[in-house]
Amino acid sequence: SLAALSLLILSGWEAPGPFPSKFWNALAAFAILGIVCDSFSSRLPFAKVSTSVGFIPLIASVPLFRHPWPMLVAGVTALVVESLVRHKPAVRVWFNTAQYMLATGLGALVYVSLGGVVSSDVFDFALIPFAALVFTFFIVNQGSVALAVSISSDVSLGEAWDRIGKDTIATDALSSTLAILLVFLYAKLQLLGIAILIFPLFLVRQLYQMNQQLQEELEEKLELMVKAMEARDPYTSGHSRRVSEYALAIARELRLPARDLDGIKRAALLHDVGKIYEEFAPLLRKEGKLTAEEMMTMRTHVTRSAQLVATATRLRGDVEAMIRHHHENFDGSGYPEGLAGEDIPMGARIIMVADTIDAMTTDRPYRRAMSLARAVEELEKYAGRQFDPDLVKLVAKSGSIRRLLGLDRRIHESGADPSRPARPAWAQRIAH
């Protein structure tokens, strides 16, 4: 990457001339503006990376300064922020500096090749070159970060790309228009133009911050709902999170589109959240079999869960449907609507299998935990009736499910006998 970066610099380098102090002052002003904007960043909850409006001065520098000077602005910005503000390890500093410079440099080459005008004194805006500049910058910038996240977090590149970009793409696109305004103001007013734009940049930064806070508040509410529900039944403590992990592992092995994975994970985490309602409390604590009337009441938890989740606008639609239908049997004998086969949302079919795996491989008041091998036998027994047979085949050979279970340690700690046959009540509790 350093070699490619060097070639990029050399390919566009022009012999430096006697630049006036105005030029150096402008470069310094853009670098300082970039440092200030990039220092106030927001953290993306999934990827553990930060996003900011620091890209606006970098993009704006391309129509104002000839290549490779915008790369210098990008390099100084990233180097100062990553090393002196965020105190990142050396490898992170070099990576982020290199990818910022690469994104800016490639964007500049694309901008010029499409006829974009470079001038610090005349505002000559052309939509296509500028749009190509913005597109190239974000592709290289987010692609580099997604690759790093994919490697460090053991997720697919597509999943990392989707989760990094989807929550900020709208604000990034909107914010990039401020780069046009910055170019205009600098061409007309020089350094005064930069000062005028500081307040709008602050407002955009606040927009990023509000978006982050909304995401964090939603996550916190979901966590509280799950914890409150599981507090009613000590035997299911941690159940929802484990189901979420199993469901995500299955979805990844199916190579589902990255945009679907987050929804499946959320739906699995909240699949039983409706049990937080008071009418389910005595049923969850009951140690014996449920009566027919009690089972009918318990079955309503899927509808109550879906209704509760739908109060969050972001979870309406696919996530709501997965929760509502995660007890639909593959042969159409399930509830609440008796859907069958492909009519059942894939996420709901995955949650059904993941829910059953955790129910069978953990201790319950009515039986001891099964071994994974025994649990797979039960899944295979009901494949095509209760479970999607393709998912059962996948789980039977899934190494990721075995790793997530940590089965040997858990069985040893609980004293469960893996060979002990399950009592008939397990199917009743899993199905209801």
N, C-alpha and C positions, 0 to 999 in steps of 0.2 A: 504493500500500500504506500510506503514511503517512496519507493521507486516511481510508482505511478504519479504520486503527488509531485515529485521532482520534475518528471517529464511534463506534467501539466503546467507547472510554473515556467519552465524553460520554453515551452511551445508558444507562450503568449508574451514572453518577456521582451520589452523594448528597452533599448539602451537608455539608462536614466540620464536626464538632462538637468540643467540648472533650474529645478522647480522653485517657484516663489514660495515665500512663507505662507501665503494664502492656501496653497495646496497642502502643505504639511499641517496647517491648522485645521483644515477641513477633514483630513484623514484622522487626525487626533480626535476631533469632535465626534466623528462617526464611531470611532473605536470606543470612546467614553460612553456615548449613548448606548452602544451595543452592550457594554459591560454593565451599565446600570439596569437596562431592560432585562438582561439575562440573569442578573443576580436575584431578581424577585421572581422566582419560578414557582410552579405548582407541581406537586408530585402525582403521577398517575398511580392509582392503587394497585393495579395488577402488575405492571411491568417494573416498578421500583425505579423509574426514570423520571426526569423532570421535564416540564414543558414551560415555555415562556414566550414573551413577545420579542425576545432578543434577535429573532431572525429578520425583523422589519428593517433595522438599519443596514443589515448585511445585503438584503435584496435591493434596498434603495441605493446602495453604493455602486451597484453594477452599471446603471445608466449614467452615473456621474463621473466615475473614474475608470480609466482604461485598465484592462487586464494586465498584470495580476494584482493591482493594488486592492481591489475588493477582497482578495484572498488574504492579504495582510491584515485588513480590518477584521476579518473572520478569525484569523489565527490569534491575533492579540486578544480579541474578545474572549474566545474559548480558553486560552491559556491562563489569562488573569482570573476569570471566574472559577474555572475548575481547580486551579492550584491555590489561589489566595482567598477566595470566598467560600468555596465548598470543601476545600482541603481534601480532594480526592487522591487516591493512590496514583503513582506515576503512570501506570499503564492506562488508567482511565483518563488521565489528563492528556496523554498523547493520542489516545483513540478519539476522544471528543474534539480535540484540536484538529486532527487530521480530517475527520469526517465533516466538520464545519467548513474547513478550507476546501475540501474536495467538492462539497455541495455547492459552495459559492462559485468556485472556479468553473465547474462544468456548466452551471447555470449561466455564467458570463459568456462562455464560448457559444452556448446555444443561442443566447440573446443576440450576440453580434452576428452569428452566422445567418440569422433570420432577418437581418437588416435593422436591428435595433441601434438607435443613435446613442453615442456616448458623449456627453457634454455636461460640464458643470456650470455653464453659463446660459444655456438655452434649453427650455423644456420642450422636447419633441417626443411626445408619447405615441407609441404604436401598440395596439392591444395584443396582437399575435406574438411578437417577440417577448413582451412582458409576461404574458400568460405562460409561454414556454419556459421562461426563466423561473417563474414561481413553481411550475409543475416539476421541472428538473431538480430544483433545490429540495423540494419536499420528498421526491422519490429517492434521491440519494441520501438525504438526511435521515428520513424515517426508515429507509431500507437498511442503512448501516446499523441503526439502533435496534431494529427488529432482529437483525442477524445476531447481534451481540446478546440480546435477550433470549433468543431461541437457543443459543449455545449454553448460556449460563443457567437458564431455567428449565432446560430439557423439554421444550415444547416445539411444535413445528413452526417453521418460518411464517407460514400463512396465518397461524393462530396469533403469533407475536405481532405480526404486521396489523392484523385486524384489531387487536385489543389496544395497541398503542395509538392507532390513528382514528378509530371510530368515534371516540369521545371528544376529539379536538378538531376534527376535519372541518366542521362548520365554522368554528371560531377562527381557525387558521386561515381559511379562505376569506372570511370577512376581514380579518386583521391585515392580510396582505395588501388590501386596497390602501391602507395607510402608507404603504411604501410609495405608492404613486403620489400621494399628497406630500410626503417628505421630499421626494425628488422635485416636485413643483415649487415647494416653499424654499428649498435650498437654491434652486436655479434663480428664483426671483429675489430672495432676501438673504441668501448666504447663511451665516451662522445664526442670525436672528430667526430664520425659518426653522432651524432645528429646535431652538428654544420654544417656539410657538407650539410645536408638535408634542412637547413633553406631556402636557395635560391629556390630550387624546390617548396617548400611549398608556398613561396611568389608568384611564378608564377601561381600556381594553384589558389591561392586566387584572383589573378588578373583575372583569367578566370571566376571565380564566379562573380566578380565585373562587367566585361564586359557583361556577360549574363544579369545581373540585369539592367544595363544601356540600353541595347537593348530593354528589355521589357518596361522600363519606357519611352523610346523615342517613341516606337510604340504606347503606351497608350496615350501619349501627342499628337501625330499626329492625332490619331483617334478623340480625344476630340476636337482638333482645327477644324478638318473637319466638325464635327457635329455642333459646335458652328457657324462656318461660314455659313453653310447651313441654320440653323434656324434663323440666323440674317436677312435673306432675307424675312422671313415671321413671324412677331411678334406674330401671332395667334398660331403658332406651337412651340413657345419657350418652351423648356423642353419636347417636344413631343417624341423625340427619346429615351430619358432616361426613360420616363414613359413606353413606349412600351417595352423597354428592361426589365424593372422590371416586367411588366405583363407577358411577354413571359417566363421569368425565373420562375415566380410563377406557371404558367401553366405547364411548363416542370417538375417542382418538383412534382406537384400533379400527373402527369402521371408516376412518378417514373422512368423517363428515366435514362439511365446509366450516372454516374457522368461525364464521359468524354464528353458527348454530351451537358451538361448544359452550359459550358463556350462558346462553339461555338454558341449556340442559343442566349445567351446573347449578344455576340459581333455582330452577324448578325442583331439582332433586333435594336441594337444601331446604326448600319450603314445602315439600310434598305433603307433610302432615301437620302444617302449622295451624290448620283449622281446629285441631284437637285442643287448642288453648281455651276454647269455649267451655263453660262450666259443665254442660251436660255430658261431656266426655270424661270428666275427672273420675267419677266412681267406676267407670268401665275400664279405665287404664289401670286402676289400682286393684281390680278384681283378679284373684289368682285362679279361679276355676273357669270353666267354660262359660261363654256368654249365652244368654237365652236368645230365642228367636227375635224377641222384641228389642233386646239390647244390641243384637247384631244389626238390625235395621237402623237403629240410632247411630251405631258406629259407622255404617256405610255413608252416612251423610257428611262425614268429615271431608270427603273429596270435594264436595260442593262448597262446604264452608271454607275450606282452604283456598279454593279458587276465588271465591268471592272476596276473601280477606286480601289475597295477593293483588287482586285487580284494583284495590284502592290506591296502589302505586301505579301511576300512569305508565311508567317504563316497562312494567311487567304484564300489562294487558296484552292479549293476543296469544302468541305462541307459548310463553311461559305459563300463562293462565290455563291454556288448553292442555298442556302436559300434566299439570297438577290435577286438573279435573278428570283426566282419563287414565291416570296411572294404575287404576284397578280394573281396567277393561281387559278381559281375557282374549287371547288370540282367536278362540273359536266363537266369540260373540256372547259368551255366558257371563261376562263381567258386568260392572256397573260404573257410572250411573246411566249410560245410554245404550249399553249392549253393542258397542262397536266391535268390529271384527277385522282381523288381518291388517291390510294396508290402510284401512280407514282409521286405525288407531295411530295417533301421531308417533313418529319414531322416538321422540324424546320420552313419551309416556311408556312405550314398550321397554326402553332402556331402563327407566326408573323402576318399572315393575321387577325386572331381573335384579338390579342393584339392591333394591329394597329387600328382596327375598334372600339374596346372598347374605346380607348383614343380619337379617332376622335368624337365619339358620346357623350362622357361625358365631353367634354370641349367646351367652347364657340368658335364659328367660325363666320366670318363676315356674313355668309348666314343663321345662325340659332343659337339659344341658346343651352346650354348644356342639355342633356337628363339626367333623373334619371337612375340609374343602372338597375332598374326594366324595364324601357322602352327600354334601350339598349339591355337587354337580350331578350325582345320580338322581337326586330328586328333581332337579331342573330338567334333566333328560326325560324323566318319567312323564313330566307334564308338558313337554315341548309340543307345540302344535295345538294344545288345548288351552293352557294358561299362558304359556310363554311363546315368544317368537322363536321358532326353531333355529333360525340363523344366528340369533344372539346367543342361544344356548351353546351352539357349536363353537362360537367365538370365545365364550367364557371358559369352556372346557379346556382350551389350549392357551389361555391368556396368562402370560408371565407377569404382566403388570398387575393383574388382580391378585395373584399370589404374593407379590411384593407388598402390595397395599395391606393385605390382610395381616401379615406378620403372624400367621396362624399358629406356628409352633410355639412362639412366646406366649401368645394369649391363652392357648389351651393349657400350657404348663402352669400359668399363673392362676387360672380359674379352677384347675383340677378336674376339668371335664374329660370324659372318656370319649375319644373320637369315634370309637366303634359302637357306642351305645345307640340303639335305634331311637328315632324320634317318636315322640308320642303323637297320636293323630291330631291333637289340638294345634300343632304348629301350622298346619295348612289353613286352619280356621282363622288363627290370629293373623297370618300373613295376608290372607285373602280379604280380611275385613279391617 
